[in-house]
Every structure is written in C-alpha cells, then in structure tokens.
Amino acid sequence: MSTKNTEGGNGNVALQVRQVEQALRTVYVDAGLIDTSDLDEMMPDQREPRLLSRALAAQAVRIATGFSPQEAALTVIDGTADKGIDAIAVVDGTDPHVYVVQAKWSKYGTAKGERLAVMELLAGLRLIDDEDFAAFNPRGRLLAEYAKTVMAKGPTPVTQVAVLMRADEVSEGFRHALIDGEKEFNHHGKVLDHRIILAPEVWASVREDLAPRPIEITADLFPWFAISSPYESYQGVVEAEQVALWVESGSHLFNLNIRNPLGRTPINNELISTLTEAPAHFWYFNNGVTVLCESVEKTQQSMRTPHTRPLTLTLRNASVVNGAQTVRSVAEAVAADEAAASAQVGVRIIVTGKAADFARETTQATNRQNRVEARDFIALDPVQAAIAEEVRAELGLEYSVRRGELEPPEDTGCSVVETACALACAHADSQYAARMATTLDVLWERGSQGIYDVLFRPQPSAYLLWNAVQVLRAVRRSLHKLRARYEGRGAALTDHGVYLLTHLVFRRLDIEAINEPDPKLEWAAQAVARVPSLVEELLPALATAIDELYTERSQIRAVCADVDRCREVTDHVLGAATSGTRSRPDRYRRVRTQRKRRRPNAVSVLVDRNVLDDGAPLTLTTAYPVEAEALRDWLAGDERRSRGSWMNHRTKPILWAADGMQYSPSGLVTHMWELADWEQRPVANQGTARWATASGETLADLAWRVLGELEEAVEDDADRA
C-alpha cells in the first residue's frame, strides 16, 4: 500500500476547499458569529452556500484588515438589501481605510468572477458615497454611515475586495470591470483600488490561524557577554524567578525542542531539590538553557560601560531547544519555595533569523542532559510538523510528536508512535510488522534500510494515518477481549502477534479508499466494524499456519519477529482464506473447567525482568466511561495529573508528574479519585490496568506479555530437552 498523498492538481483545490469549509464552520458558524436568522426557512442546498459565503466574506475581512473573527463577523451585511456588498470593514485611526467585500463560495472551488457582481458592488459604493444609507439593511446602514464618516475625513483609501473560492486566475474581463469602475472614483486622485483573493490565499490564512502563535519572552542577563557573528548570540545569568515566568507561554515555548518537559524524572527531582535546598549551588550543578529566537530587541542600561549593567532582551518567536526539563523544574521549584527564586540559571540565546537548518542542527547538538532517544530527533523533521498541521486542518484533531507531550485522548488525536505502528502494519510488506515486534526503536531508523522514511516519505495524508490508527486500535481492543479465551500458543499470539495480526486485517480489508478524503470518516467506521470478526477468524488461522509451517514447537514470539517467516505465514494465511481452507479454531481455546490462571503481581514481574527503564513515561488511561467522566474536568485542570514516570521500585514504582512523589499504581489511582472529589468512587482498583506505557500497553498487559514470554521460553527449553 502506498502512503502517498494522492491529492495533486485539481485535488489540491478540493483539499483547500475542504479545509477552508471546515475552518469557516468552526470559527464563524459553529461559534454563532454569523447572523443566519434570515436563512432558517431556506432548503439546505440553498442555505449552505449562503452561510459559507458570509463566513468567507468575514475571512476576507480578516485577511485584509487583521481583524479578529468576532470583529470580522460584525462587518458582514449580506442578505436582503445588501446592495451588492457582502461586508463593509472600516479601519479608523491614524491610517484609515475602508473595504467593501463581495464573496463567492463554491464547494467545488470554481466560483465565477462575474462582471454583473462588480457592477452591483460599485452601485453599492455609490450609495455610500452619496450618503444614501436608507437603501441598505439595518446593519448595512450603520456600517455605511460609519464608512462615509471616515471617508469624509480626507482622501481615505477604499478597496474593493473580491474573494472567490477558486484556484484559477480570474478572467481579464472581470479584472477590467473592477479597474474601469475605479476610474469614476479616481478623477481627483487615486482613492479606489481593488484586491482579488482566491482560494489558495484563503486556505493559507486559515492554516495560519491554526498554527501556534509565536512566543515572546524576556530575559534579564547579568553578567553577560555577546557574540556578533556568524549568528548574533548572548550568554549570561538569569534569575530563576524570571525563568519560571517563561512557562506561562505554554508548551509552544518548546516547539523546536526534540521533546517536551518530561515531568518528574529522577534527574528533574534532583534539579528541584537543589533549587529549593541549595539555590546558590544551582548554577554550578546545571548545564543551563539554550533558547533560539527569530529576532531580539535589546535594552542596555549603559552606553559607555554596557557590561557593567544588566542587559534586557525581548526574544521574539522564542523556543527553548535545550533545557526544557530545567525550565519546567525551575517553575515548579519557584512555585513551591520562594527561596528557589534567587537561584541563578545559565542561559544562552542564539538569534537564528530564518535559518531553519541551523536551528535544527543546534537543537540536535545541544540535547545531552536527559537521555536522548532516536525518536526524539524525529521531532526535528519538517514532515512531522506538516502532518500535525494537516491533521488539525483536515480533521480538527491533535497529533503529538515530541516525547513528553501528553498524548491526546483517543477521540481527539494520536501520537507519532501510534501512527508509525499503524502505518507499518498497513504497509503491503509484512516485514515492517515483523521488525517492530521486538522493539519500536526500529521505527525511527533512517536511510535506505530504515523504516521511518518508508512510512513518512512521501508525507502520508491525514486520512491515511487516522484510518490506519483506528484499525490498529480496533485490533488491540479485539485481542484484549479474546485474550482470556486462549491458552498456550493462542494466548502467545494475542501478546506477540498484535502487529502481524493487524497487518493481516489490513490485507483482508478493502483499503482502496483508505487514503481518500473522507470528512465523515465513513471508511474508518466500516473498517472498525469488521475488525472483531476478522480477528476472531485470523487468530486461529495464524496459529494453524505457524504450526503447519514450523511445527508446534516453534516459538510464537520468534516467528512474529522474523521477517522471512512473517512473509511465509502471511502468504499461507491469505492463501488459505482464498481457497476456503478451514483452520482449527478451538485448538488453543481454554477449557472452561480448567483452573483459572492466577493474575501475576504486575509490578514484581516488571521489576524482576527490568522491563522498563527508570523514567519511562506513563500515561493515565481511565478504565470505564463513568470513571472517565468523573475525572475529566479535574484532569483537564493540569496536564501533569495524567502523567507519570516508571521507577524500578517494588512498592512505589510510579513517580507522579503532578507532585513528584512516588506511589503504588493502585494507591495513586485512589489518591487521584480523592483529589477529584469523586463521590461514587469504588473501594478498590487495579492500578496497573490504568497506567499505559509509550507503546499503549498498560502495565498489567505488559506484565502478562512478559510472563507469557517466560512460560513460552520454559516450554521451548523443555521441548528441546
């Protein structure tokens, strides 16, 4: 299966129209900013174009004036007695300007530029110039009067804005109609001009609206020194109290970093301890912070001896590329103890301008304090930023890339890890499902033999990755339900065969339209509905194929991680399905009278086998809908409440990001229920089933899998003996 985004040529127009429509609905229609009361009696096929045309007029005002959505919406006068003008925008003040807007929406991206429409707009402008305001509807009358008041102050420029939802240039006839109409108003000096806004410019504006706002922070350095070339840069000391204020800018402060602040880790706990207990020592013990910015404004307190006084820098479009953990730890320490505010933090500031490549190189070279993983450097790939932008624009969902980011809830988005796993399974070659069966680290390998470029070059469309993720999630859910029904090799397949089974599911689904634009996500709904029955069929078929090809003594885990064997097994299973050969569905089913296997102590298993590294990120996953509803608002109050880190400790293995304390899994969940004031909370809970690792497995699932590997290895040794 190709992951190429097939939308090109005319497809680009369709993509632009689709994303613009979604943005217009979200910003203006769903928010109730556009008056639609006069459209309520219309049929949908008449109402929708009018509604979107009004929103388009408001967006054109935003493009021309920089107004907020609320301000732009108030300029729209489209409706009865609009006199050919859809919006009147007045910019008053020292640089006055009046804009009269006419908008033409087309769901196909083929809006026509009509000479008659130009004539109507010019007729409406004459009414304003002649102060014939009574001809307009009520809102139009007020805005027309305001426009004339500003126009009468002097030679105020007026611009005709024609916004057309089309990609092709307008005809010469349409353009000349605008120019010819201007001559009437420009006899005594050029006052009237025009601007034509087409679909690509509208699309660019809504994408810009979705993009994170540039961050601006202030740094007071003393002592300090500067380097002027090849890049303007500054290095010095900033007080912790000021560094703590930087986090108020939000997570976008770390946009160029390879990862977000990781929350409480052993290293970060040491930082906080130093800040609160020995703040004077912090500068000596910490490597400091590196900040990149696009531009800088500096204020010096002395012209003759500048280095003897503090230097104040205002950093525009700033990003902390190294020291995210330091900044977050400083903020937590200052909030907890006033003594930390006096600590000195080493800060290096580099002004990169538009040198994006140098910024990426600096980010990569400076990250060495907390352990850096291969996945971290993927955050520097422009493709990942483009995917996040595309997912927001197309689907209104979040896409997390940097390690340390709080992964979006399932209904609001996905992470790059989950996406990579899903795309690997969806690939036509089963080798990628096999290669990541042992470790997900292989997903981030670059080059001709790596997996990363196969999955993300060319950039996959938002629909492809989201549809693939939905299928992977559905397979995981199905296997989780089936796990208790199987034993032995069947149970081992539910643990080790997740990716191979997901690959087989994709091979059985009709994926021809998986990459097609599908705003209603109908493909995903149909595919997810088929997954449970496919998994029930494929699980025994896969077990049968492995037994027949490699005997019943073969190790399930080894087969699922072997590239050549996975290809052979895939061909065997799909060939059997095509020929109608029946598998042995009950071979590894549990016997109902069999003694139930005792649940392992998940923490002991994970600690004994050293499965997780200290500091491995954990995310809360609420087990039941009623629990999710009870905790939702409380969790939303602080993103750290949903995050933790694993510590190889037998009784308190979870270090909670919210307070830096260690808890047992169940004890932490109970503590969180109490803090959230959940009155109907249960008496007990299975905490290990509520904390998930970066791969999506809960601690309980991970322990079961590890235990299964141990038992399988023992059985394999016995067979060889």
Salt bridges, closest charged atoms under 4 A:
GLU7 OE1 - ARG18 NH2 3.12
GLU21 OE2 - ARG25 NH2 3.09
ASP38 OD2 - ARG54 NH2 2.72
ASP40 OD1 - ARG47 NH2 3.95
GLU48 OE1 - ARG25 NH2 2.49
GLU48 OE2 - ARG47 NH1 3.57
ASP78 OD2 - ARG50 NH2 3.48
ASP78 OD2 - ARG54 NE 2.64
ASP92 OD1 - LYS153 NZ 3.03
ASP129 OD1 - LYS148 NZ 3.23
GLU169 OE1 - ARG175 NH2 3.18
GLU172 OE1 - HIS176 NE2 3.51
ASP180 OD1 - LYS183 NZ 3.61
GLU182 OE2 - HIS194 ND1 2.65
GLU184 OE2 - ARG126 NE 2.91
GLU201 OE2 - ARG195 NH2 2.49
ASP209 OD2 - ARG62 NH1 2.87
GLU216 OE1 - ARG316 NE 3.30
GLU294 OE2 - LYS354 NZ 2.98
GLU297 OE1 - ARG316 NH2 2.93
GLU332 OE1 - ARG264 NE 2.74
GLU332 OE2 - ARG640 NH1 3.29
ASP357 OD1 - ARG360 NH2 2.32
GLU373 OE2 - ARG371 NH2 3.19
GLU373 OE1 - ARG403 NE 3.73
ASP376 OD2 - ARG259 NH1 3.48
ASP376 OD2 - ARG403 NH2 2.95
ASP381 OD2 - ARG457 NH1 2.94
GLU389 OE2 - ARG207 NH2 2.72
GLU390 OE1 - ARG207 NH1 2.98
GLU394 OE2 - ARG18 NH2 2.83
GLU405 OE2 - ARG402 NH2 3.73
GLU410 OE1 - ARG477 NH1 3.96
GLU418 OE2 - ARG473 NE 2.69
ASP429 OD2 - ARG567 NH2 2.79
ASP453 OD1 - ARG446 NE 3.10
ASP495 OD1 - ARG483 NE 3.29
GLU536 OE1 - ARG485 NH1 3.92
GLU537 OE2 - ARG508 NH1 2.82
ASP547 OD1 - ARG489 NE 2.91
ASP547 OD2 - ARG587 NE 3.48
GLU548 OE1 - HIS572 NE2 3.27
GLU552 OE2 - ARG587 NH2 2.11
ASP608 OD1 - ARG650 NH2 2.42
ASP613 OD2 - ARG371 NH2 3.37
GLU627 OE2 - ARG690 NE 3.03
GLU629 OE2 - ARG632 NH2 3.06
ASP633 OD1 - ARG632 NE 3.63
ASP638 OD2 - ARG640 NH2 2.87
GLU639 OE2 - ARG643 NH1 3.66
GLU697 OE2 - ARG705 NE 2.88
ASP701 OD1 - HIS480 ND1 3.89
GLU709 OE2 - HIS496 ND1 3.73
GLU709 OE1 - ARG557 NH1 3.33
GLU709 OE2 - ARG705 NH1 3.17
GLU711 OE2 - ARG597 NH2 3.35
GLU712 OE1 - HIS496 NE2 3.75
ASP716 OD2 - ARG720 NH1 2.09
ASP717 OD1 - ARG720 NH2 2.38
